[in-house]
Amino acid sequence: MDYPIRTLQQIRPLLVGLRKHAGMSQAQVAALLGVTQQSYAKIEANPAATSVERLFTILRLLGGEIVLAQNGEPGEAAIIDAMPNRAPAGGRPVPATKSKKVSVAAPSKVPPPTKKMEPW
């Protein structure tokens, strides 16, 4: 099953769910990573603060993966009214609005990856 990630806050429950689905405890995952259970608990509590390399390693251990998908044209984001004609509390229905396209600046040059090794 696919779980689209649109915010960093979504990573934590997905890591917990993948670990539980694999039938593993935090201590078991930590042992495979070569860290303490407390260190792994910190990663699981705030996965956005860990390195991408470490996150990929954890995902591999838990049978997960990251898939990137493009939704729409490059450099543009669509804002869509998800609930047209929905009445606000105690009010009359609000007419549906058309989708607006917002221009998003293209990313500048991406720096090449470093060969820095992380000790863990």
Sequence and secondary structure as in RCSB ss.txt:
>XXXX:A:sequence
MDYPIRTLQQIRPLLVGLRKHAGMSQAQVAALLGVTQQSYAKIEANPAATSVERLFTILRLLGGEIVLAQNGEPG
EAAIIDAMPNRAPAGGRPVPATKSKKVSVAAPSKVPPPTKKMEPW
>XXXX:A:secstr
      SGGGHHHHHHHHHHHTT  HHHHHHHHTS HHHHHHHHH GGGS HHHHHHHHHHHT        SSTT
EEEE  SSTT   TTS        EEEE                 
